[in-house]
Amino acid sequence: MRRWLLNKHESSQPLTVKGIFARLFVVLLMWILLYQLWIFLHICWWIKFNPSTSAFMEDRLEIIQETKPEAELKYKWVNYSQISNNLKRAVIASEDAKFSDHDGFDWEGIEKAFDKNLKKGKIVAGGSTISQQLAKNLFLSSKRTPWRKGEEAIITVMLEKMLSKQRILEIYLNVIEWGNGIFGAEAASRHYFKVSAGKLSTTQAAKLAAMIPNPRFYDAHKSTKYLNRRTAVIQARMRFAELP
């Protein structure tokens, strides 16, 4: 009886600061693990089924609807076989020349981007692969947070382990932004050239690829000197691009 009273007394003692932090840490850890599981299950689902939206698409729609409540995104999914090889080659040539060979990270590209940014004293190059860009578009908001790059890396590893390179490229071409409220290859092809994604010429494909780093700007400025020059460079590199 005395032992039971002692145990009861001990259990009713208030938590120490250390105990509170320990419990908070456990709760936080559980939340992080559940979030990673949620992401993993989504990626497993996308092995066979297509995503209908992305975190970035939802962010953009919310911003657009602040001034136009009735606005909708221009977006239509098309299968890999319905996308011109010209666009596939152009995007790989522009965004990730080693896409078919790396494991999600182009370490040489990251090192070059770091050196370039260091010399300029500001961020002028990213070094992100197609897989990294897809991870960011699918799951992460446009807000910059201290843990965003770490989460992007974890998602990139999951994408590379669970999906084929062809599937990664297929989803990427269907969900990336190509203008103000314009997402995916089909919507972009229709918007800029009045053709389907499967009928893009080499020049048209190269121009769409050149627009990827700043699509909303180029949506409003469709023929700048830099865009035309970048289009020509990409078009010249397209024949070297290796498709998955």
WOBELNOR-V474778 format. One record per residue. N is the residue number from 0. NEAR is the number of other ideal C-beta (glycine too) atoms within 8 Angstrom. Layout:
BEGIN
n=N near=NEAR
n=N near=NEAR
END
This chain:
BEGIN
n=0 near=4
n=1 near=5
n=2 near=6
n=3 near=7
n=4 near=8
n=5 near=8
n=6 near=8
n=7 near=8
n=8 near=8
n=9 near=7
n=10 near=6
n=11 near=5
n=12 near=6
n=13 near=3
n=14 near=6
n=15 near=6
n=16 near=5
n=17 near=6
n=18 near=8
n=19 near=9
n=20 near=8
n=21 near=8
n=22 near=9
n=23 near=8
n=24 near=8
n=25 near=8
n=26 near=8
n=27 near=8
n=28 near=8
n=29 near=8
n=30 near=8
n=31 near=8
n=32 near=8
n=33 near=8
n=34 near=8
n=35 near=9
n=36 near=8
n=37 near=8
n=38 near=12
n=39 near=10
n=40 near=8
n=41 near=11
n=42 near=12
n=43 near=8
n=44 near=8
n=45 near=12
n=46 near=9
n=47 near=4
n=48 near=6
n=49 near=7
n=50 near=11
n=51 near=4
n=52 near=5
n=53 near=11
n=54 near=10
n=55 near=14
n=56 near=14
n=57 near=9
n=58 near=10
n=59 near=12
n=60 near=12
n=61 near=8
n=62 near=7
n=63 near=12
n=64 near=10
n=65 near=5
n=66 near=4
n=67 near=6
n=68 near=4
n=69 near=5
n=70 near=9
n=71 near=6
n=72 near=12
n=73 near=11
n=74 near=9
n=75 near=7
n=76 near=9
n=77 near=12
n=78 near=7
n=79 near=8
n=80 near=4
n=81 near=9
n=82 near=14
n=83 near=10
n=84 near=7
n=85 near=13
n=86 near=16
n=87 near=13
n=88 near=13
n=89 near=17
n=90 near=17
n=91 near=16
n=92 near=13
n=93 near=12
n=94 near=11
n=95 near=10
n=96 near=8
n=97 near=9
n=98 near=15
n=99 near=8
n=100 near=5
n=101 near=8
n=102 near=4
n=103 near=10
n=104 near=11
n=105 near=10
n=106 near=6
n=107 near=6
n=108 near=10
n=109 near=10
n=110 near=9
n=111 near=10
n=112 near=11
n=113 near=9
n=114 near=8
n=115 near=10
n=116 near=12
n=117 near=7
n=118 near=6
n=119 near=7
n=120 near=5
n=121 near=5
n=122 near=5
n=123 near=6
n=124 near=8
n=125 near=5
n=126 near=10
n=127 near=6
n=128 near=15
n=129 near=13
n=130 near=14
n=131 near=13
n=132 near=12
n=133 near=14
n=134 near=13
n=135 near=12
n=136 near=15
n=137 near=14
n=138 near=11
n=139 near=13
n=140 near=6
n=141 near=5
n=142 near=5
n=143 near=3
n=144 near=5
n=145 near=3
n=146 near=6
n=147 near=11
n=148 near=6
n=149 near=7
n=150 near=10
n=151 near=12
n=152 near=10
n=153 near=10
n=154 near=13
n=155 near=14
n=156 near=9
n=157 near=11
n=158 near=14
n=159 near=11
n=160 near=5
n=161 near=9
n=162 near=11
n=163 near=6
n=164 near=9
n=165 near=8
n=166 near=11
n=167 near=15
n=168 near=15
n=169 near=11
n=170 near=14
n=171 near=13
n=172 near=14
n=173 near=14
n=174 near=14
n=175 near=12
n=176 near=11
n=177 near=16
n=178 near=14
n=179 near=8
n=180 near=11
n=181 near=15
n=182 near=15
n=183 near=15
n=184 near=13
n=185 near=13
n=186 near=14
n=187 near=13
n=188 near=16
n=189 near=11
n=190 near=10
n=191 near=11
n=192 near=8
n=193 near=3
n=194 near=8
n=195 near=9
n=196 near=14
n=197 near=8
n=198 near=8
n=199 near=13
n=200 near=7
n=201 near=9
n=202 near=8
n=203 near=13
n=204 near=16
n=205 near=16
n=206 near=11
n=207 near=17
n=208 near=15
n=209 near=12
n=210 near=13
n=211 near=11
n=212 near=4
n=213 near=6
n=214 near=13
n=215 near=9
n=216 near=7
n=217 near=13
n=218 near=12
n=219 near=7
n=220 near=8
n=221 near=7
n=222 near=5
n=223 near=7
n=224 near=5
n=225 near=6
n=226 near=14
n=227 near=9
n=228 near=8
n=229 near=10
n=230 near=13
n=231 near=9
n=232 near=8
n=233 near=14
n=234 near=11
n=235 near=7
n=236 near=11
n=237 near=14
n=238 near=6
n=239 near=7
n=240 near=12
n=241 near=8
n=242 near=8
n=243 near=9
END
